[in-house]
Amino acid sequence: MNCYLIDDDKVFHLISHKMLQRSGIEVAVSNFFDGEEALASLKKSIEQQEVIPQIILLDIRMPKMDGFTFLDEYAKLPEEVTNHIKIFLLTSSIDKNDIERAKNHPALKGFFNKPLSFDAIKTIIGQD
């Protein structure tokens, strides 16, 4: 399974990799530190007909392009691509507006609080 991990926190990347490895699920993770970088990579993979991620784990607050802006741009991609990708928001935000936006965003399959837990991983993988 291929996964994009989009978060500006390097420590979170490290912890998430360890959690994914310990889950026993074979996942190839591509790391991105902002939404702009991840979107560019995704578009390139689509154009070159390369492997695209089945799962995207997305942070809300990041420099350059935050998670919600990423989702707005992602929605412009072809449906034949977006129908095969599951996006989950990972956040440490307690802002009720962020939570409400996440619950109502059509591209999101769910959201989880950081840090990533084994239960969250099982739910995310079970959604695929």
C-alpha positions, -999 to 999 in steps of 0.1 A, spaced: 0 0 0 12 35 -8 7 64 15 14 101 15 22 116 49 18 154 47 28 172 78 54 199 86 66 182 118 96 160 113 92 143 146 56 134 137 69 118 105 93 97 125 67 86 151 42 78 124 67 57 104 74 37 136 37 32 143 31 21 108 60 -4 109 49 -18 142 13 -22 130 25 -51 108 10 -35 77 33 -32 47 31 5 37 54 26 15 53 61 29 62 92 9 69 122 32 59 158 24 63 188 47 36 210 31 5 205 10 20 223 -20 49 198 -23 25 168 -20 1 182 -45 29 188 -70 41 152 -66 6 138 -69 0 158 -101 33 146 -115 24 110 -107 -9 113 -124 6 130 -156 33 103 -158 9 75 -150 30 64 -120 17 48 -88 -5 71 -68 -12 68 -30 -41 48 -18 -41 68 14 -32 104 23 -26 113 59 -29 151 60 -22 177 87 -43 209 89 -18 236 99 13 238 76 33 265 59 28 274 22 -4 253 18 -24 241 47 -46 210 48 -78 226 38 -63 245 9 -47 211 -2 -82 196 -1 -96 224 -22 -69 219 -49 -72 181 -46 -109 184 -55 -99 198 -89 -81 166 -99 -99 140 -121 -125 119 -103 -110 87 -118 -80 95 -96 -96 109 -65 -121 80 -63 -92 57 -55 -75 78 -28 -87 79 9 -78 110 28 -76 112 66 -70 144 85 -45 141 114 -46 170 138 -37 183 172 -61 212 167 -89 216 192 -105 245 172 -142 236 168 -143 253 134 -115 230 121 -133 199 135 -166 210 119 -149 217 85 -133 183 86 -165 165 94 -183 182 65 -155 180 39 -166 156 11 -130 145 3 -122 133 38 -129 98 50 -123 107 86 -100 126 110 -79 116 140 -61 133 167 -23 132 168 -3 112 176 -13 84 153 -25 54 173 -27 17 164 -65 19 165 -64 48 141 -41 29 118 -65 -1 118 -94 21 110 -75 39 82 -63 6 66 -98 -9 71 -113 19 51 -92 11 20 
